Every structure is written in C-alpha cells, then in structure tokens.
Amino acid sequence: MKNRLLKTKLLTVLLTLCMVLSIVPITAFAAGVNYMDKISVTYNAPVYKAGDAPQAAATVTEGNCSVAYEYWREIYQPEGGGVWRGTGRYWYSDADKMVSLASDKQITRFEAGHSYSYNIVLKADRDYFISGDTTDISVGNYNWGTVDKNVNLEIKNMSTELHIYSPYSIDIPADDATIAITLVDIGNIWKELDSTKPVVFTTELNPNTDCPKQMEITDQAWVENDSSASISSNAYPEAGKEYVYEITLTAKEGYYFPTFYGTDFDGKVIVDGVEKYSYGHGDAVPHVYDNGKTLKVKVYPAVIATNGSSQGDTTINNAYIENVKFDYRPGDAPQATAQVSDTSLDQYEIAYECWEEMENGNPVAFWYSDEGKYTPSMKRITQFEDGKTYMYSLELREKNGYTFADNCSVTINWNPISATANVVKTVDGLFAMNVETIRPQATKEISVIEINNATLTFKDGDKPVFTGTVPENDQYAFRCEWWSLDENTGIVSTEPEWGGDIYTNKITAFETGKTYHYGVYVTAYTADISPDAKLKINGREVEYTRIGDENDTQSFWVETDLSMTPTAAGASDYKIIEGANGAWTQNSDGTLTFRANGDFSKFTGVKVDGTLIDAKNYTAVSGSTVITLKADYLKTLSVGTHKITVVYTDGECSANFEVTKAASEQTKLTGGKDTTSPQTGDNSNLSLWFAVLFVSGAGVLGTTLYSKKKKYLK
C-alpha cells in the first residue's frame, strides 16, 4: 500500500515537472553568446569629383554581419580651425532614410568646394553580437582595433549594431581647381636663429619644378615647439628655446592641394633637396585647408635659438647626420655609412661609428669604423646575429676652428637626439650615445601573392570598376590595380594617388575591338617579396612582368599576362553545356558541377548571383571549363534558385541551380508531417506548448482522482 502510494506521488511530481518545463522559455537553455572575433569591410568607391552622385561602396568580407546602410555627411571646419562640424545634410544608401529627409537636407550630388565624411552602419546576423573589447574591426587596408580603443567606433542596439564614423573623408575641389598639386619643393630655409638678430626668411620654391606656377608662399613663421607662440619676420627668438619652421602655401588659379584622409596632404614635400614627407610619413607635417586652396607645412627637426653675444660665427648649434644604416638583418656585417650634411662639411666630420652587442644592459662585443678604437681583449662583432640586441653610437670631430655649442642639437636621419641625455661634449667634438637600438630578425620571404575577386571581363561601353582584394594577412597589402591600352592610355584604381601622372589619356569606358592589359601593385609590410614569387589572380597562377626595380624586395609593381577584349553588349557564344538547373540539398556533403564550352585559358572567375566569389569556394579545371562548387560554400546559400556565371576574358555564360531544404528525420518518420522542435528563441509553436501543458495538467488531475477513487473503494 505504501509502495503504491509512493509510486503515485513520484508520478505526480514528474508530471508536474513536465508541466513546469513546458512553460520555461527555450532561450533559458541556449548556449553562450556568439561574439564575433573579427569584422572586415572593403571600400570600393570611385574617386569623386564635383557633380558625382554618392554610391554604396562597402561590403562585409569577414564577420557574421552585413551592411545595414552607408551615409555621407557634409562637414565644414570653422574659420580659424578647430573641430569639424556637420551642416545637417546627408546622403543615405537606404532609400527610406533618404525619403525621410527634407529636400534641402539631402545630398544628391557632391558640390565643388565642399567637404564630406563617409560612415558605415553594420547589422549583426541573428544570434551574433559585437564585443566592445574583443571584436577586431578593419575597413579597407586600415585596422581600427576594438570599439573600446577607438572613438570612431560605436556599438548600439543591444550589441547588434556597429557604427563606423569617418573611415574616409573627401574635399571636393572648387570649380576652378582642376589640377592636383602632388609635389611641394622648397629650399634655402634660413635656420640660424640668434636671439640678438631678427628672424630672416629666405625660403623659395624650387624653380626647376612646376611649384612656382602652381602655388605661392603667403606666410612663414617659427613656432615654439612646446607652445603655439610664433615669431615672424623681424622678430627676435628667445635663446635656448626650440622652434619649428612653418610655411603657408596658397594654390594658384586652376590648382588645388589634394587630401587622402581629413586634412592630410596627398603628395610629397621636399625641403632643401631632401624628401621630408610622403603619404603620411616623414619629418614634415602638412595639412590642407580652405577646400584645397591652402597648405600649411611644419618642418622638423626643431632648431634651438642661440645667444649671439656669447657664441661667435664659428659655433655649431645644430649638427645633421644622414644615411646611417639601421635596417640590418642576421648575417649582415656592420658598415660605416654615416655622412655629414652637405652644408656642414667644413665644420665637422665623422670621427667613428660604433655598434655594441648588449646583454643585460652591458656591452659584450664591439664594432668600430675606426680600427684604432679596438683593444686586444675586445670581442669583435663581425656580423649581426638573429635575436641579439645591438646599440649604435657615433662621435663627431670639429674642423677648421669650429666649436660645438654646449647645447648643440644633433639630428640623425632626421630624428633629433636629446642634447642632454644622449649627447656628450668631448675634447674636440661630440659623442652621441645610444642613438638607436636594433634587434635583427630573419625576414620571411613571400613566395605567393594572391589577388581575389578581381573583375577581369567587361563589355563594350562598360566603365572600369576595381574589385580586387587580397586575403587577410600581415605580410603584404594591395595598393592598386589598373588597365592599360598603351603607354599613354590607361586607368588606375587609386587615382589620383598613383595614377594622376601615369596616363595622359584616361580610360572612361572600354571599347570593343581593343585589347586591354591588367596590372597590380602590392607592397610588403616586413617580409621580402621573392624575385620568383608566384602571382595568383582569382585562384589561377598568371605570368607577369615586373615594372621598375627588380631588386626592390618591398614592392611588387607588375603587368600581368591577362588581357581583355570587350565584347559587344549582349554578345556571347559561351554556354553552360552540363549542370544547368542542378539541385543541392542543404546540409549535405555533396557538390555541384557545371561545364562551360569556353577555352579554359580565357577563364578568369566565377560569379554567384552576380557577385564574384573567392576562388577557394570552387575548383576549376580544363575540359572545356569544369567548375565545381564546394559543399562548404553551398552551405552558405539560402534555399531557392541561384545563378552561376562562368567568366572569361571576352565573355561569360550563366545557368540556374537550386538549393533545396533538407528533409528532417522527424518528417521522414511521420510520413511527411514536419514535427521538428522549435529553434532557440522560436515562439512559432506556442499552441504545441499549450497542448503539452494541458496534457500534463490532465495527467496530474487524473492521477490524483484515481488515487482518491482507489482509497474510497477500499
């Protein structure tokens, strides 16, 4: 009797538990949050000019998310400088957002003399989220890091929406500015700052360049290095203070100073015959203002003003050393490369250069350019070794009655050396210690360069588009691609950065009957590009011819053997002769194979639904052209009809195929009725859960009544 009662109670508890579980949300048992590790976005916009309409240009290439929309924002900088502000005018790639704007707040065309900032909004896929401290974000060739480390990144909408602010901006030149100034060459800068003499400005534009006809000098000043105070012509500097030279240039009619990001000058700056700045690197800081009409350049290193009453004309206040070699690799022998600047050859000379191998802060081996500096007990450095630490120093010797000032500044390879910490006066010169510390490491060699997603086929009348990308890597970057018809006619993807002066005649549309040649430019980060490096474009190895210095291991500027002759619009003899209208079932391990009748030597790539896909997603073999879509790629496609396009250098052909939904095991067992369980977070089968709840409750009630009935019957 007690056992039966116990069994009844246990059954009641179990049924009650079933009832409780039936009303617990499925999400309570969901797995951990799916945070994205990395988000990569490509940006393929044209070089805009006045009158052009904005275009959607962003594509997510890595990450479980998509582009929700893009937008351009008109911006301006207040007079006198300061933070850039918005005018309240926008362009959105989302049509609904555009319609919501008043007509006077819509940007439909870029206007001459105006500036614009580009922005991207990403939306995470279902069940995926963006982390502020772990999700790494890249746009184009620039890595932004994580949201928590960059003010231009912001997460919204419960970690499912990412706003990327101003990865690019543009200044549209004024109507009268049509020619970009890409070179500023100035010289004859007077640097002898003396507290007893007024400042003199002697700077001039190099008459052997186009600079004098493109621009003019409108202002000059010496700015205190640690403040914004400045001195202009006929003013007196303060002895002991550091000053940086600043020049203001104004573009002449018909010319403008281009930018590549914000106000950064997109060109080169040469000072006294030495390149001081090129595309964001160097010892000059140029900024563009007034929509390309004004350029301000600060030139480093700083100059220390002297006291003329205590130091005569034979006092050396600034020492400049050039061409010191620091980029040694394991196995290289040290070399004497330091040179005194041409303007100081009569004042001082290189006494010797020195390398010391360091261990725990102490020297254990030495190399001197002067053999007389060695002692018999010294361990000599004959070559640099992988992973060891080496410190560079040098000594300067005075000449012809000149004397180094007590606070003489020393600049080596255009980098200033602290006069108090690293420079010591000797009997007849200066000793600059610990100038540079290096740790030579073996450099990796790049044997294969891959370019994917390149558009290599066009029809008559098509405008050039550039879509090539490189795989995510830390060895090399894709700088540009181009098409050329002859040495004077072509188009480069990154105009005006690389293409402004390359081709006299620009390709604006491809023409049938003409043959165009394809080229690419890749630069290495830290590795060397092998002289025998293979080049793969869209998954196929291609031959190429190097342009420029074949011994340059950091640049890969080549013209490939790929050529393209546009076909007449709509004309093509290519066909899919096998595999059309095939079907693939979701979650299977099968593949889909198609055969086209085109010559395999002319094959360039595969599109699915109009988009060029990565070569890793398929195999391509001859016979005539056999394309097999891999299972891993097919698994990314949605259920429904899709189109495959086989692309050749002179045409293409297409066919449809189907992705069908996989039948579940439950469907098979129930004769076609789908009884699959709802997915995590799915509330579409609430009626089923209420039925379970009802049955559970009825079971409990029935068990209780049965127990009572048996009790009273006894």
N, C-alpha and C positions, 0 to 999 in steps of 0.2 A: 504494500500500500504506500509506504513512504517512498520507495524507489519510483513507483509510478508518478507520485506527486512531484518528486524531484525532476523527473524527465519532463513533466508538463511545464514546470516553471522554467527550465532551461530552454525549452522550445519557445516559450513566451518571450524570454529575454532575447533570443536570437532573432525572432520575428520583429521585435521592437527595434533591435539594432539595424535590421534591414530597412525598416521604415525611416529611421534617422538618417542612415546613409543615403537614402533615396532623395533627401531634400538638401544634402550638403552640396554646394556648387562644385562642379568638376575642377574648377580652377584651383580649389584648395589643395589638389594633389598634383598640380602642374610642376614641371621641372624648374630649375633655376632660370634666372633672367638671361636672355641671349643678347649680350652686349657685342657690338661689332668691334673687331680688332683694328680694322683699317678702312678708311674711305678714300678712294682716289677718284678725282674728277678731271676729265680732259676738257680743254677750252680751245675750240677751233673757230674763232671769229675772224672775219676779214679785217684788213686794215681800213678803218673807216675814214671817210672824208666828208666834207660838208654836203648835205643833201641825201646821204645814205640813210636807209631805214635800219634800226636795230634788228638783230637776228638772234634767235635762240642758238647757243653755241656750246652748251655744257652737256656732258654725258658722263654718267657714273660708270667707271670701268672696273671698280673693285668696291665691294661692300654691299650689304643687304639693304639697299635703299635706292631711291630714284629721285630725279629732279622734279620737284613739285612745280617750280616756276623760276624764271630768271627776271631780273629787272635792272634797268638803268636809271640812275638818279642824277639830275642836273645839279652841279655844285659850283660854288664860287669861293674865292678867297677874299676876305675883306681888305680894303685898301690899307696898305702898310703891313700886310702879312697876317699871321695868326692862323687859327683853326679853320679848315674848310667847312662851309655850311651848305645846306641844301636850299634850293629855290622853291621846292614843293612840286616840281614837275617830274613825272615818271613815265617809263615805258615798262610794261609787263608782257612776258611771253604768254601769260594766262589771259585769254580773251575776256573772261568775266571780270577780272580785275581792271582791265583797260576800260571796259564799258562803265565801270563804277566811278571812274574819274571824270571830272568836268573837262570839257574840251580844251580849255586853256591850261589844264594841268597835265595833258597828255604829251608825251614826246613821240612824235611820228617820224621825224627826220632829225638827224644831228645838224646843228646850226654852226656856222662859221663863228669863231671867236668864243665858243662856249666850252665848258669842261663837264665831264660826265664820269660817274663812278658806277662800276658794274657789281652786281650782287647775285648770289645764288641761294635758293632755299631748297633743302633736301628733305624728303619724307621717308622715314624708315619703313621697311616692309613689315607685314604683320608678324607679331611676336618677336621683333627685333628692336633694340634700343641703342641709344648713343650715350656713351660714358664720357663725363667731363674730364676724367683723369687718365683714361686708358685708350680711348679711341683716337688713333692717329689719322690726321686729315691732310690730304695733298690736293692741290689744284694746279693743273699743268705740270711744270717741272719744279714747282716750289712746294716744300713740305712745311705746313703750318703747325705741326705738332698737335697737341691736345687742346681742347677748349679752355681748360684751366690755365694754360700757358699763353694764350693769345686773345687779345681783346677784340680781334676781328671775327671771333667765332662765338656763337651763342646758341644754346640749346633751349628749345621751347616745347610746349605741348606735351608735358609728361615724358620728356626724353625721347620723343619720336620725331622731332623736327629740328633741323640744324640750319641756322642762318650763317652764311659766309659773306662777310662785308668787305667790299672793295679789294678783291684779289687783283683787279685790274682797273685802271682809270685811263682816260684819254683827254687830250686837249685838241679840239678841232681848230686848225689854224684860221686866221682871219681870211676873208675873201681875197685879199691882195697878196697873201702869203702862200706861195705855191712851191717854193724850193726849200727843202730842209737843209739846214746847216749841220753838217756832221763832223766838222773839224774846227777847233779853235786853236790857233797857233800864235802865242805871244812871246815876247822876249825883251831883253835889255831892262830887266827889273832892277831898280836901284835898291840894294839891300843893306847899305852901310848906315844903319840907324845910330845916330850920335846925339846925345842929349844936349850938346852945345850947338847943334846945327839944325836948321829947319828941314823938314821932310821934303825930298825932291822926288818927283815921279817922271820917269823916263821911258816907261813901257810903250811898246809899239807892236802893231800887228805885223806878222811876217809878210814882207812884200812879195815873197816868192810863192805865196799861196793865193787862194781866192778870198781869204779872210778880209782884206781891205775893201773889196767890193760887196761883201755880204753883211758886214757889221761895222760898228764904230765903238770906240771907247767913250763912255759917257760919265764914268766916275771911278775913282781909285781911293783907297784908304788903307791904313794899317790898323788892325783891330786887336785890342788886348786879348791875349789867349785865354785868360781866365775871367773875362767880363765882356760886355757888349760895347764898352767905351772904344772910341776910334780917334785917330788923328789923320787929318787930311793935309793937303799941300800947305807948306809954310808953317806948319805947327811943329812943336818940339816933342820928341819922345821922352819918356822917363827912363833914366839909366837903370839897368838891371831887370826891366820888365820884358816879357816876351810878347812879340807882336806877330800877327798873321796877315799876310798881304791879301787884299780883297779887291777885285776888279769887277766893274759892271759894264756889260756889253749890250748894245741895242741892235737888233736886226734891222737892216735896211729894207726899203720897199721891195716886196716880192719874195722876201726870205723869212724864215722862222726857225726857232730852236725846237727840235722835237723832243719828246719825253718818252720814256719806256715804263715808268711807274710813278704816279703822282707828279712831282716836280723834278725828278731825276733826269738829267740831260742824257739823251740817247745819242752819244757821239764821243769824240776823243778830244782831250785837252793836252796840248804840248806847251811846255814852259821852258824857255831857254834851251830849246832843242831836245828836251827830254820828255817822253810821254809820261804825264803825271796822272792821267785818268783815262779809263776806257771801260764803258758799260758797267759802271758801278764799283770799279776797283781802282785804287791808286791813292796818291797823296794830294789830290785836288778834290774839292767838294763843290761841284756846280749844281745850281738849282735854277729852274726855268719859271718865269713869272709872266703875267700880262698876256696869257694865251699865246705863249711862244715868242713874244717880242723882246723880252728881257732875259739876260743870263747873268747871274752873279756867281763868281768863282773865288773860293778861298784856296790859297796855295800854301801848302806845308812843305818843309818844317818851319816852325816859328823862328823868328830872329830875335836875339837878345840885344836890346839897346845898350850902347856903351857910354862911358863918360869921357868925352874927348879931352878934357883938361888933365886927366891922369894917364891916358893911353895915347900914344902917338900913332902916326900912319903906319908904322911897322908892326902894330899889334894885331894878332889874328884873333878875331872874335867868333868866327864860325868856320869849322872845318868840315869839308864834304868829301866822303869816300864812296866810291862807286864800284860796281861789278864784283863784289865779294860773293863767292860761290858758297851756298849753304845746302843745296839740294844734292847731297851725296847719297850714294847707295852702297850697300855692302859690297866689298871688293874694290871700290874706288880708292885711289890714292889721293891724299890731300894735295892741293895745288895753291900756288901763290897767284891770286887773281885780283887783289885789291888795287885800285887806281885812285890817284888824287884827281879831283875835278880839274878840267882844263883851265879854269880861271885862277887856280891856286898853285899851279905847278912851280912857280917861282918862290912860293912862300914856305912850303913844307913838302916832305916826301914820306914814303912808307919805309920805316926802319926795318920792321919784320912783321910777319903774321905768325900766329901760334894756334895750334889745336892741342887740347889736353883731354885724355881719356879720364873720366871721373868715376870713382867708386865711393859711395857713402860720403860724398861731398869733398873728396880729396883726389888730387891728380895722381895717376899711377903710370901714365905713359904720355909721351910728348911728340909733337911735330913742329919744327920751326922752318920758316922760309930762309932764315939766316943760319948757315951751318955752324957759325961760331957760337951760337947760343947753347949748343949741346954740351953736356959734361959726360965723362966716360961711364958714369954709373946710370945714366938715364936710359929707361926703356923707351924705344922709339916706336912711333906709330907709322907703319908702312902702308896700311890700308884700313879703311873703316870696316868694322865688323857688325853683323846683324844684331840688333837689340842693345848694343852698348851705347853709353852716353858720352858725348863729346862737347867741349866748351871752346868757343872761339874768342881770341883776343888779338889785339894788334897795337903796335907802337908807332907813333908819328915822330919825325925828326924835323926841327926847324931849319930853314935855309936863309941865306943872304941877309942876316941881321934881323929877321922877323922873330917875334916872340908870341907864344900862345898866351892869351889873356887868362887871368885867374879863373874866370867863369866861362871860358870858351865852350861853346856848344859843339858837339860832334854829331854828324849825321852820316849814317852808313846805309847805303842802298835806300836812301830817302826816308829812313827811320831815325828819329832823334834818339840819342843816347843821353841818359841823365848825367849832367855835368858834375853833380855832387856825389852820386852813388857809384858810377861806373867809370869815371874818368879821373886819372891822377896825373899831375904835372911831374915830369922828370927833369933831369939837369938840362937837357936840350930838346925837350919835346913833351908829348902826351902819351900816356898809356891807357888805352880803352880796354877794360877787362870785362869778361863775361858778356860780350856783345850778343852772342847767340848760342843757344844750346840745342843740339840736334840728337836724334836717336835713329840712325839709319835703319831702314827696314826693307826687306826684299819686296820688290814691286811685282804684283800679279800681272800676268800678260793676258790680254783679251784676244781670244782666238776666234770667236764667233760674234758677229754683230747682227742683231735681229731687228727688222722693221716690220711691223704688223699693221693690218687694217689700211694699207695704202690704196688709194683709188688710182688705178692704172689704165682705165678704159674710159674714153669719152666719145660722144657723138658730135657730128658737125654742129657748130653753134653753141656747144656746152661751154660754160665758164669754168676756169680752173678752180678746183677745190683740193684742199690738202687735208688728209685724214690720217696720215701715218703716225704710228706710236711705237715706242719701244717697251719691252717688258719691264716691270718694276725691278730695278736693280740699283746697286751702289757703285757700278763701275763706269758707266757711260750715260750720256744724255743726248737726246735727239734735238739738234739745233734748228735744222730746216730741211726742206725738200724743194725740188724745183723741176720745171720743164723747160727745155731749150729747143729752139728750132735751128738756130745757128749761133755764131759767136756774138751777134748783136741783138738777137731776139729771144726772149725767154720771160719767165715769171718765177719769183722766189716766194716761198710761203711766208717769210718773215719780213717782207718789205715794210718799212724802209731800212730796218736794221742791217740786213745783209744784202738786200737786192737793189737798193736805191741807185747805186752806181755800177752795177754789174751789166745790165742790159739797157741799151739805148731804146730799143723798141720792146714794149711790154705786151705780152700775150693777154688779151682780154677775153678771147673766145677761140676755141680750137676750130680748125678748118679742115674739111675733107680733102684728101689728096696730098696732105703734107704729113711728114713724119717727124714726131717729137721725141726727144730723148729725156730720160728720167735720171735725176741725181739726188744725192743725200749728203748731209753734213752731220757728223757725230763727233762729240768731244769726250775725252776720258776724264774721269774725276781724279783718281790717284793711280790707277793701273796704266800699263802701257798697251797700246794697240799693236798687235803683232804685224810686222810687214807682210805676213802671209795670211792675215785674218780673212776668214770666210764671211761673206755677206749673204744673209737670208732675208728675202722680202716676201711677205705673205706666205712663209713656210717653205719657199723654194730658194735654193742656192743660186745666186746670179754672179756673173762676171762683172768686173768693174775696172776703171782706170783712175788712178789717183790724180788729183789736181793739186798743184803746189809742191811743197817739200815732202818727198817720200820718206825722209828720215825723221819727220815730226811724229813722235810716238803718241802725242796727245790729241792730234786732230786727224779726222778721217773724212776728208772732203773728196768725194768721188763721183764720177759719172758712170752709171751702170750700163750694161748692155741691153737694158729694157727700152724698147721703143714702142711708140703707139701711133697708129694712123687712124684718125677718126673716121667712122663710117657715116654714111648719110643717115639722118634721123629716121628711125623706124626700119632701117635695112639691116638684115642679118640672115645668114644662111645656116646658123648654128641651131641644133635641135637636141633635146633630151631624147635619146633613142631607146633607153631602157630605164625602168624605175619610176616613171611618171605615175602619179596617183597611188603610190605605195602607202602603206599604213604601218604605224609603230604604236605598240601598246604601252601605256605608262607603266613605269617600274619594272620593265623587262630589261634584260641584258643584251637584247638584240641591237642591230644596227640597220641603217637604211643606205642602200647603194644605188647610185644613178650613173648612167653612162651617157656622155655627150659626144657628138660627132666631130668636135673641134680638134685641131692639131695640139697635142699636149705641150709642145714647145711654146705655144702662144698663151697657155693658161696662166692666169695671174691671181685668181682668188675665187671665193665663194660668198655669196650673199644669201641670207635667210630673211625673208620678209623685208627685203630692200636694204638690209644693213650688212655690211661686210663683216664676217665673223673671223675670229682668230684661227690661224692655221692649226693650232693644237686641237681644235674641235673636229677635225676631219683628216682623212688620208686622201692623197691624190696620186694616182699612178697612170701611166700611159695605157692606151688601148681602146679607143682614141683618147678619151679622158674619163677616167673612172673615179668618182667621188663617193666616199663612204663617210656618212655622218656617224660619229661615235655615240655610244649609249649615254655617256656622262653628259654630253651636250644635249641630246634629245630629251633627257630628263628635266632640262631647264625650260622646255617649251610647254605652253599651255595646251589643253585639249582643244582640238579644232583643226581647221585647214591652214596650212602654211605653204609658202612658196620658196623654192630653192632656185638660185640663179648661178650658173657657171659663167665666170667672167674671163674673157680673152682680151688680148691686146687690141683686137679690131672688131669686137662684138661680144654678144652674150646670148644665152638661152635660158629658159626657165621652165619649171614644171611644179605642179602642186603635189603635196603629200599630206597625210592625215595623222594626227596624234589622237589616239582613242583612249578612253578611260579604262583602267584596269578593272575587271570584274572582281569583287571581293569574294573571299571564301564563303562568307555568310550568304551571298547571293547565289552561289552555286548550290549550297545545301538546301536552300529554301525554294529552289525552282524558279529563280528569277526575282524574288522579292528581296529588296535591299533592307537588311536588318542591321547594318553596321552601327556601332556605337557612335554617339556624337563626339566630335573632336573637342579638345580642350577649349573651354570657354564658349562652346556652342550651345545655344538655348533653343535651337530649332525643333527639338523633340520633347517639349515640355509636357505634351499630352501623354507620352510614354512614361515619363517620371510620375505624373499624377496617377497613372494606372497602377504602377508599381506601388505607390503609396497606398492606393485603395486596397489592393490585394493584400498588402502587408497588414493593414489595419483590420481587414476582414479576417485574416488568419488569426490575429491576436484575439479578436472578439469571439471567433468560432471556437478556439481552443479553450477560452475561459468558460463559455457556455457549456461546452462538452464536459468539462471538469465538474462544473456545478451539477449538471444533469446526472452524471455518474454518482456523485456524492449523495444526491437525494434519492436516487433509485436504490442505493444500498441501504 
